């Protein structure tokens, strides 16, 4: 049950400029699905806000046994939004465990 709850984590984050980013973490394989202890909200890029750019960025994060994010690689998404997503996810903290690969989707809406 705990693994099922950890498999999908959805969080809506509101920003003062009226933009929204929601995050969803899904395991890419049986080794994924770690519980997220701390999320850092992405900074919506100013150029994306001016363009009213929306989209989804999909990333793979390598999470160390101590729960820190070792690396974040883009799988897909708008290049303007990718850097903001990488910066935020690299600061996330997961529950301790074995090293895992986590798939994370961030949904940007102006």
Backbone as JSON Lines, residues from 0, in Angstrom:
{"i":0,"aa":"X","n":[0.83,-1.19,0.0],"ca":[0.0,0.0,0.0],"c":[0.87,1.25,0.0]}
{"i":1,"aa":"X","n":[1.92,1.28,0.85],"ca":[2.8,2.43,0.92],"c":[3.47,2.67,-0.43]}
{"i":2,"aa":"X","n":[3.88,1.62,-1.1],"ca":[4.52,1.73,-2.42],"c":[3.54,2.29,-3.44]}
{"i":3,"aa":"X","n":[2.29,1.89,-3.35],"ca":[1.27,2.4,-4.26],"c":[1.07,3.89,-4.05]}
{"i":4,"aa":"X","n":[1.0,4.31,-2.79],"ca":[0.85,5.73,-2.5],"c":[2.05,6.53,-2.96]}
{"i":5,"aa":"X","n":[3.23,5.95,-2.85],"ca":[4.44,6.64,-3.27],"c":[4.59,6.68,-4.78]}
{"i":6,"aa":"X","n":[3.89,5.8,-5.48],"ca":[4.04,5.72,-6.93],"c":[3.55,6.97,-7.65]}
{"i":7,"aa":"X","n":[2.51,7.6,-7.12],"ca":[1.98,8.78,-7.78],"c":[1.85,9.9,-6.75]}
{"i":8,"aa":"X","n":[2.61,10.95,-6.94],"ca":[2.55,12.1,-6.05],"c":[2.21,13.3,-6.9]}
{"i":9,"aa":"X","n":[1.11,13.95,-6.58],"ca":[0.69,15.1,-7.36],"c":[0.63,16.3,-6.45]}
{"i":10,"aa":"X","n":[1.24,17.39,-6.88],"ca":[1.25,18.59,-6.09],"c":[1.03,19.79,-7.0]}
{"i":11,"aa":"X","n":[0.07,20.63,-6.68],"ca":[-0.14,21.86,-7.45],"c":[0.5,23.0,-6.7]}
{"i":12,"aa":"X","n":[1.3,23.77,-7.4],"ca":[2.03,24.87,-6.81],"c":[1.61,26.17,-7.49]}
{"i":13,"aa":"X","n":[1.21,27.17,-6.71],"ca":[0.81,28.44,-7.29],"c":[1.9,29.47,-7.07]}
{"i":14,"aa":"X","n":[2.07,30.33,-8.04],"ca":[3.08,31.37,-7.97],"c":[2.4,32.73,-7.94]}
{"i":15,"aa":"X","n":[3.11,33.73,-7.44],"ca":[2.54,35.06,-7.3],"c":[2.17,35.67,-8.65]}
{"i":16,"aa":"X","n":[2.78,35.24,-9.72],"ca":[2.47,35.77,-11.03],"c":[1.26,35.07,-11.65]}
{"i":17,"aa":"X","n":[0.65,34.17,-10.94],"ca":[-0.54,33.49,-11.43],"c":[-0.24,32.24,-12.23]}
{"i":18,"aa":"X","n":[1.01,31.88,-12.35],"ca":[1.35,30.67,-13.09],"c":[1.27,29.48,-12.16]}
{"i":19,"aa":"X","n":[1.13,28.3,-12.74],"ca":[1.03,27.08,-11.94],"c":[1.98,26.03,-12.49]}
{"i":20,"aa":"X","n":[2.51,25.26,-11.57],"ca":[3.29,24.1,-11.95],"c":[2.81,22.97,-11.06]}
{"i":21,"aa":"X","n":[2.51,21.84,-11.66],"ca":[2.17,20.67,-10.86],"c":[3.19,19.59,-11.18]}
{"i":22,"aa":"X","n":[3.47,18.79,-10.18],"ca":[4.48,17.75,-10.33],"c":[3.87,16.39,-10.08]}
{"i":23,"aa":"X","n":[4.31,15.43,-10.87],"ca":[3.87,14.06,-10.7],"c":[5.09,13.18,-10.8]}
{"i":24,"aa":"X","n":[5.28,12.32,-9.81],"ca":[6.42,11.42,-9.8],"c":[5.91,10.0,-10.01]}
{"i":25,"aa":"X","n":[6.46,9.34,-11.0],"ca":[6.04,7.97,-11.3],"c":[7.27,7.09,-11.45]}
{"i":26,"aa":"X","n":[7.21,5.87,-10.96],"ca":[8.36,4.99,-11.11],"c":[8.49,4.46,-12.53]}
{"i":27,"aa":"X","n":[9.72,4.5,-13.11],"ca":[9.92,3.95,-14.44],"c":[10.04,2.44,-14.43]}
{"i":28,"aa":"X","n":[10.37,1.88,-13.27],"ca":[10.53,0.44,-13.17],"c":[10.26,0.02,-11.74]}
{"i":29,"aa":"X","n":[10.48,-1.24,-11.43],"ca":[10.18,-1.74,-10.09],"c":[11.08,-1.12,-9.03]}
{"i":30,"aa":"X","n":[12.23,-0.55,-9.43],"ca":[13.11,0.04,-8.43],"c":[12.69,1.46,-8.05]}
{"i":31,"aa":"X","n":[11.77,2.08,-8.79],"ca":[11.34,3.44,-8.52],"c":[10.23,3.51,-7.49]}
{"i":32,"aa":"X","n":[9.66,4.69,-7.36],"ca":[8.52,4.86,-6.48],"c":[8.87,5.32,-5.08]}
{"i":33,"aa":"X","n":[10.02,5.96,-4.89],"ca":[10.39,6.44,-3.56],"c":[9.56,7.63,-3.15]}
{"i":34,"aa":"X","n":[9.32,7.73,-1.86],"ca":[8.55,8.83,-1.29],"c":[9.38,10.11,-1.33]}
{"i":35,"aa":"X","n":[8.76,11.2,-1.74],"ca":[9.42,12.49,-1.78],"c":[9.22,13.18,-0.44]}
{"i":36,"aa":"X","n":[10.33,13.55,0.21],"ca":[10.26,14.23,1.5],"c":[10.2,15.75,1.36]}
{"i":37,"aa":"X","n":[10.87,16.27,0.33],"ca":[10.88,17.73,0.12],"c":[10.91,18.03,-1.37]}
{"i":38,"aa":"X","n":[9.98,18.89,-1.79],"ca":[9.95,19.35,-3.17],"c":[10.31,20.82,-3.19]}
{"i":39,"aa":"X","n":[11.07,21.21,-4.19],"ca":[11.37,22.62,-4.43],"c":[10.59,23.01,-5.68]}
{"i":40,"aa":"X","n":[9.85,24.1,-5.58],"ca":[9.03,24.56,-6.69],"c":[9.91,25.16,-7.79]}
{"i":41,"aa":"X","n":[9.63,24.81,-9.04],"ca":[10.39,25.41,-10.14],"c":[10.05,26.89,-10.28]}
{"i":42,"aa":"X","n":[11.01,27.68,-10.69],"ca":[10.78,29.08,-11.01],"c":[10.32,29.14,-12.46]}
{"i":43,"aa":"X","n":[9.1,29.59,-12.66],"ca":[8.55,29.68,-14.02],"c":[9.38,30.7,-14.78]}
{"i":44,"aa":"X","n":[10.03,30.33,-15.88],"ca":[10.87,31.27,-16.62],"c":[10.08,32.49,-17.12]}
{"i":45,"aa":"X","n":[10.65,33.68,-16.95],"ca":[9.98,34.92,-17.36],"c":[9.61,34.9,-18.84]}
{"i":46,"aa":"X","n":[10.51,34.4,-19.67],"ca":[10.22,34.36,-21.11],"c":[9.03,33.45,-21.38]}
{"i":47,"aa":"X","n":[8.9,32.38,-20.63],"ca":[7.76,31.46,-20.8],"c":[6.47,32.13,-20.37]}
{"i":48,"aa":"X","n":[6.53,32.92,-19.3],"ca":[5.34,33.66,-18.86],"c":[4.92,34.69,-19.91]}
{"i":49,"aa":"X","n":[5.89,35.42,-20.46],"ca":[5.57,36.42,-21.48],"c":[4.94,35.78,-22.71]}
{"i":50,"aa":"X","n":[5.39,34.59,-23.03],"ca":[4.86,33.87,-24.19],"c":[3.6,33.07,-23.85]}
{"i":51,"aa":"X","n":[3.23,33.07,-22.55],"ca":[2.12,32.25,-22.04],"c":[2.32,30.79,-22.44]}
{"i":52,"aa":"X","n":[3.56,30.35,-22.3],"ca":[3.98,29.01,-22.69],"c":[3.55,27.99,-21.64]}
{"i":53,"aa":"X","n":[2.88,26.96,-22.06],"ca":[2.47,25.87,-21.19],"c":[3.08,24.58,-21.73]}
{"i":54,"aa":"X","n":[3.21,23.6,-20.88],"ca":[3.72,22.32,-21.34],"c":[4.13,21.42,-20.21]}
{"i":55,"aa":"X","n":[4.5,20.23,-20.57],"ca":[4.94,19.21,-19.63],"c":[6.39,18.88,-19.9]}
{"i":56,"aa":"X","n":[7.15,18.81,-18.82],"ca":[8.55,18.4,-18.91],"c":[8.66,17.07,-18.18]}
{"i":57,"aa":"X","n":[9.26,16.09,-18.84],"ca":[9.45,14.77,-18.25],"c":[10.94,14.56,-18.03]}
{"i":58,"aa":"X","n":[11.32,14.15,-16.8],"ca":[12.71,14.0,-16.42],"c":[12.93,12.65,-15.75]}
{"i":59,"aa":"X","n":[14.19,12.19,-15.8],"ca":[14.61,11.04,-15.01],"c":[15.62,11.54,-14.0]}
{"i":60,"aa":"X","n":[15.37,11.24,-12.73],"ca":[16.28,11.64,-11.65],"c":[16.93,10.39,-11.07]}
{"i":61,"aa":"X","n":[18.25,10.43,-10.91],"ca":[18.96,9.35,-10.23],"c":[19.06,9.78,-8.77]}
{"i":62,"aa":"X","n":[18.48,8.96,-7.89],"ca":[18.42,9.28,-6.47],"c":[19.37,8.37,-5.71]}
{"i":63,"aa":"X","n":[20.26,8.99,-4.93],"ca":[21.27,8.28,-4.14],"c":[20.61,7.57,-2.96]}
{"i":64,"aa":"X","n":[21.31,6.61,-2.35],"ca":[20.76,5.92,-1.18],"c":[20.35,6.85,-0.03]}
{"i":65,"aa":"X","n":[21.03,8.0,0.1],"ca":[20.67,8.92,1.2],"c":[19.49,9.81,0.84]}
{"i":66,"aa":"X","n":[18.94,9.69,-0.37],"ca":[17.76,10.44,-0.78],"c":[18.05,11.7,-1.56]}
{"i":67,"aa":"X","n":[19.31,12.06,-1.73],"ca":[19.64,13.24,-2.54],"c":[19.6,12.88,-4.02]}
{"i":68,"aa":"X","n":[19.32,13.88,-4.83],"ca":[19.27,13.68,-6.28],"c":[20.67,13.84,-6.84]}
{"i":69,"aa":"X","n":[21.19,12.76,-7.44],"ca":[22.54,12.77,-8.01],"c":[22.58,13.43,-9.38]}
{"i":70,"aa":"X","n":[21.57,13.17,-10.2],"ca":[21.53,13.75,-11.54],"c":[20.09,13.81,-12.03]}
{"i":71,"aa":"X","n":[19.86,14.73,-12.97],"ca":[18.53,14.89,-13.57],"c":[18.74,15.03,-15.08]}
{"i":72,"aa":"X","n":[18.08,14.18,-15.84],"ca":[18.19,14.21,-17.3],"c":[16.81,14.38,-17.93]}
{"i":73,"aa":"X","n":[16.69,15.27,-18.91],"ca":[15.39,15.44,-19.57],"c":[15.06,14.27,-20.48]}
{"i":74,"aa":"X","n":[13.81,13.9,-20.48],"ca":[13.29,12.89,-21.39],"c":[12.55,13.6,-22.52]}
{"i":75,"aa":"X","n":[11.84,14.68,-22.16],"ca":[11.11,15.43,-23.16],"c":[10.5,16.68,-22.57]}
{"i":76,"aa":"X","n":[10.15,17.6,-23.45],"ca":[9.51,18.83,-23.02],"c":[10.1,20.03,-23.72]}
{"i":77,"aa":"X","n":[9.48,21.18,-23.53],"ca":[9.93,22.41,-24.14],"c":[11.27,22.82,-23.55]}
{"i":78,"aa":"X","n":[12.27,23.11,-24.39],"ca":[13.6,23.48,-23.89],"c":[13.6,24.7,-22.96]}
{"i":79,"aa":"X","n":[12.65,25.61,-23.15],"ca":[12.57,26.79,-22.28],"c":[12.19,26.37,-20.85]}
{"i":80,"aa":"X","n":[11.42,25.32,-20.71],"ca":[10.96,24.87,-19.4],"c":[11.89,23.83,-18.76]}
{"i":81,"aa":"X","n":[12.69,23.16,-19.56],"ca":[13.54,22.07,-19.07],"c":[14.51,22.54,-17.99]}
{"i":82,"aa":"X","n":[15.19,23.67,-18.2],"ca":[16.19,24.13,-17.22],"c":[15.55,24.43,-15.87]}
{"i":83,"aa":"X","n":[14.37,25.04,-15.86],"ca":[13.67,25.33,-14.61],"c":[13.32,24.04,-13.89]}
{"i":84,"aa":"X","n":[12.87,23.04,-14.65],"ca":[12.52,21.75,-14.05],"c":[13.76,21.06,-13.48]}
{"i":85,"aa":"X","n":[14.87,21.07,-14.23],"ca":[16.11,20.44,-13.74],"c":[16.59,21.11,-12.45]}
{"i":86,"aa":"X","n":[16.57,22.43,-12.42],"ca":[17.04,23.15,-11.23],"c":[16.22,22.79,-10.01]}
{"i":87,"aa":"X","n":[14.91,22.7,-10.16],"ca":[14.05,22.38,-9.02],"c":[14.22,20.93,-8.56]}
{"i":88,"aa":"X","n":[14.15,19.99,-9.5],"ca":[14.21,18.57,-9.14],"c":[15.55,18.22,-8.51]}
{"i":89,"aa":"X","n":[16.62,18.88,-8.94],"ca":[17.94,18.57,-8.36],"c":[18.01,18.93,-6.87]}
{"i":90,"aa":"X","n":[17.08,19.72,-6.38],"ca":[17.05,20.1,-4.97],"c":[16.05,19.26,-4.15]}
{"i":91,"aa":"X","n":[15.33,18.35,-4.8],"ca":[14.36,17.53,-4.08],"c":[15.09,16.55,-3.16]}
{"i":92,"aa":"X","n":[14.37,16.09,-2.14],"ca":[14.91,15.11,-1.21],"c":[13.92,13.95,-1.13]}
{"i":93,"aa":"X","n":[14.44,12.75,-1.33],"ca":[13.63,11.53,-1.27],"c":[13.93,10.77,0.02]}
{"i":94,"aa":"X","n":[13.07,9.83,0.36],"ca":[13.29,8.96,1.51],"c":[14.53,8.1,1.25]}
{"i":95,"aa":"X","n":[15.3,7.79,2.28],"ca":[16.48,6.93,2.11],"c":[16.08,5.54,1.59]}
{"i":96,"aa":"X","n":[17.0,4.91,0.89],"ca":[16.78,3.57,0.33],"c":[17.94,3.24,-0.59]}
{"i":97,"aa":"X","n":[17.72,2.3,-1.47],"ca":[18.76,1.99,-2.45],"c":[18.72,3.01,-3.57]}
{"i":98,"aa":"X","n":[19.78,3.1,-4.37],"ca":[19.8,4.03,-5.49],"c":[18.7,3.66,-6.47]}
{"i":99,"aa":"X","n":[17.93,4.65,-6.9],"ca":[16.82,4.42,-7.83],"c":[16.83,5.46,-8.94]}
{"i":100,"aa":"X","n":[16.08,5.15,-9.98],"ca":[15.82,6.09,-11.08],"c":[14.34,6.44,-11.01]}
{"i":101,"aa":"X","n":[14.04,7.71,-10.83],"ca":[12.66,8.17,-10.7],"c":[12.28,9.0,-11.92]}
{"i":102,"aa":"X","n":[11.09,8.75,-12.44],"ca":[10.56,9.55,-13.53],"c":[9.65,10.62,-12.93]}
{"i":103,"aa":"X","n":[9.89,11.87,-13.31],"ca":[9.13,12.99,-12.78],"c":[8.57,13.8,-13.94]}
{"i":104,"aa":"X","n":[7.3,14.17,-13.84],"ca":[6.67,15.05,-14.81],"c":[6.28,16.34,-14.12]}
{"i":105,"aa":"X","n":[6.65,17.47,-14.7],"ca":[6.23,18.78,-14.21],"c":[5.35,19.4,-15.28]}
{"i":106,"aa":"X","n":[4.19,19.87,-14.86],"ca":[3.21,20.47,-15.78],"c":[3.21,21.98,-15.53]}
{"i":107,"aa":"X","n":[3.59,22.76,-16.54],"ca":[3.65,24.21,-16.44],"c":[2.42,24.81,-17.13]}
{"i":108,"aa":"X","n":[1.7,25.69,-16.42],"ca":[0.56,26.4,-16.97],"c":[0.64,27.86,-16.56]}
{"i":109,"aa":"X","n":[0.67,28.8,-17.53],"ca":[0.75,30.22,-17.15],"c":[-0.55,30.73,-16.57]}
